[in-house]
Each structure stands twice: as structure tokens, then as C-alpha cells.
Amino acid sequence: MPAGFKEIEGWRVAQPKDDTLRGAWWEIFKDPQLNTLEEQVDISNQNVAVAEAQFRQARALVQEARANFFPTVTIGLGVTRSRQSSTLSTGSSKSTNAVTEYSLPVDVSWELDVWGRIRRAVESAQAGAQASAGDLETARLSARAELAQDYFQLLALDAQKQLLDAAVADFEKSLQLTNNRYAAGVASRADVLQAETQLKTTQAQAIDVGVQRAQLEHAIALLIGKPTSSLSIPTTPLALVPPTIPVGIPSEILERRPDIAAAERRVAAANAQIGVAKAAFFPTISLGASGGFESGSFSRWLSWPSRFWSVGPAISETVFDGGLREAQTEAARAAYDANVALYRGTVLTGFQQVEDNLAALRILENEAQVQDEAVKAAQQSVTVTTNQYKAGITAYLDVITAQTASLTNERTAATILGNRLNATVLLIKALGGGWNVSNLP
């Protein structure tokens, strides 16, 4: 593992210092609406429900494997009416009468785990259940991160809609000004048409934002398990500042990401399966016992003389199977190697995702600073160009160009802010979202 993240240089440490993210990591954004939505993921998200059911299934498999440690006891009740064929009966005891047999047997069987087959099977099932618990937390983290991303994109669209609506209001004033100048014979008809075109284009852009917003709102409804018609998020322009995230060191990723923990547990489960396969080479040792009551007369069925019993050990060994056990062992080893590779790949992917989002946040912060300067310059350009147009120094086309540039830069700034918040969410997700391996059952 690397000693540190390459992109961490110059990274600011959160104040006050936090050793790790908390479980409810979304609260770091201090948005009540987001908090309300995130709390519904555990309750109604169907992917989380699937993962939770799979965890319960894996936990039941552990109990199923543990049951092999104990004897199996069966009890039966039988009444049999039979008649022997007269052609099969020989000798002086020849009898063809029908007889009734009453039986009440109790059978006990117990496989002794001498070679560890059952212990290794239980170990494999336990590791599999822990891996399933990691999958459940990964599903929760993915759903919550996706919800936060969709929510911030929706707010970014609200900010753009606000900018477009403000621009429409300004362009309506510009159109009115141009009409007045045209009526006074100062401006040309071309200036009026240009102003009208700019106004209608901006109105169309404002309407188009509504399509994307509706789709994001529907996506959020799906994530919280609600029909799309029942969720309505009020318009809230984006005004959040991306919080500073405590990153830590690379080795902590192994403890803080549930998908890495799940991959490691699958390695342990595959390793235990090798032990199960190896145990097949050794004899199976079991103890068996049976007893009960058996009689041909119902009245004497449960009497003491009608009792019977037997008890004794049994040892069995497969002496030839055509290479079956060798093949099963090799398959178990290959499965183990595959899980090791998947585990290492998951770790490397975790490192990459952290580096990616550290780089994204660093670069986007610099871009935001430059873009803010561009917005200020564009706004000043609009003011200067508009005054020049009113004074008759420049053509109206220059005003339109300045206004369009200003609007474009303002929308870009809103998009960058949304991207910074999304990168923050992805960084939190890459760090495990406040989860810790100690949470594994």
C-alpha cells in the first residue's frame, strides 16, 4: 500500500479535527431537506431491501452449517399390515395369514468432526455472512451517495433556472428599451429582432432546465422507494459550500470501505472451502443408535418386552472416485485465487477513487476561483457595453454578445459548484462514508 495519497499535498485538514467521518455523513452538508431524504433510504429503498434479505439468508446459512455439530434425532410411528405369498413360504411353518406390525423407532446419527470438515464449513458460512453484511452496507452507501449527487444536481439546475429567469427579466427590459429606441428612430429593426431572439432563446433554455429537474426528482423518488408522483422537492437554488473532508492515510481505506471488507471476507470463505475439500480425503466417522418399541399386537405395542435397540460406530472411506476429490480441491483453490485477485482489485480501485476525487476537488476549486473572476468581468462588460449602446457608441449586437457571455459564465459557475459538491460526495463514498470494519457482525 502507498504511504500516502498523491493528491493529498496541500489538502486542508478539517477544523475542528475529526479522526474519521461519522455514520450520518450527509449531515456534514447541513441541508435539512437532504437529511430528510437520506433518512428514508433505509426504510424504502428496494436495493437495500434486497441486500438486507440476502444478509438474513447468509446468516441463516451459518446456523444451517452449525447444526451439523449436533446429532440428528428422528422418531417415527408406523403401522404395517402385510401378507406373505404362499408360493414363497416353505417348510412346515408355511403361513399365509395377514399380520399387523406396530413400530415406534427412534434413530440417532452423529458425524464426528474429526478432520474439521464441519468446522471449516461453518467458518466459510460465517465469512460469507460477514461479506453479505458488507454488501448490505455497500448498497446503503451507494444509494445514499447517489441520492446526494442527484439532489445537488437538482439544486444546481435550480440555480441555473434562477439565473435564466433573472436573465429573461433583464432581456425583457432590454427588448423594451430597444423598442423605445426603434420608435424614436435611434435603433434599427434588426436591433429589435436580435433582442427578441435573445429573449425567446433564454426562455426556451429556462423551460429545458425543467425537463432535467423533473428527471432528477423522479430518480430521487426511486431511491427513497416512493412513486414519482408522490415526491415534490421545492425549488432551492444551490448556495452550499463544499465541506472539507478528513481523508486520512491509504491503509485506513481497508477498514473504512464495506466493499473491501466484503471482498476480504470472501477470500476467507474461499480459503475455508479448501479445508472442506481436503477433509473429503479422510474417512467419515459417525455414531448411530436406534431403539423403540415393536410388536405384532397393539395391546403389547408399548410394553417393556416389545423394546428393541442397537448402537455402534461406523467408519466409511471412499477408495476410488475417478479423481473427483482432487478436482474439487483444485476448484476450491482456484476459487480462492480468484477471490484474492478480486480483493486486490477492489483495494486498488478504492485507492484510485480517492485519488480521482481529491484531484477533482483540488482542480475544481481552482477552476471555481477563476470562474468567479470571469463572472465579475462579464458582468462589468455588460454594464459598460449597455451604457455605450445607450450613448450610440456601439451596436446592439455587442450588448447581446456581452449579455450572453455573462449568462454563460454564471451558469458555468453554478455547474462547477454542483460538480464540487458531487466530487465531495464521491470522496466520502470512496472513503467508506463513515463506516468501519468493526461494524461487521
Secondary structure, 3 states (H helix, E strand, C coil): CCCCCHHHCCCCCCCCCCCCCCCCHHHHHCCHHHHHHHCCHHHHCHHHHHHHHHHHHHHHHHHHHHHHHCCEEEECCEEEEEECCCCCCCCCCCCCCEEEEEEEEEEEEEEECCCCHHHHHHHHHHHHHHHHHHHHHHHHHHHHHHHHHHHHHHHHHHHHHHHHHHHHHHHHHHHHHHHHHHHCCCCCHHHHHHHHHHHHHHHHHHHHHHHHHHHHHHHHHHHCCCCHHHCCCCCCCCCCCCCCCCCCCHHHHHHHCHHHHHHHHHHHHHHHHHHHHHHCCCCEEEEEEEEEEEECCHHHCCCHHHEEEEEEEEEECCCCCCCHHHHHHHHHHHHHHHHHHHHHHHHHHHHHHHHHHHHHHHHHHHHHHHHHHHHHHHHHHHHHHHHHHHCCCCCHHHHHHHHHHHHHHHHHHHHHHHHHHHHHHHHHHHCCCCCCHHHCC
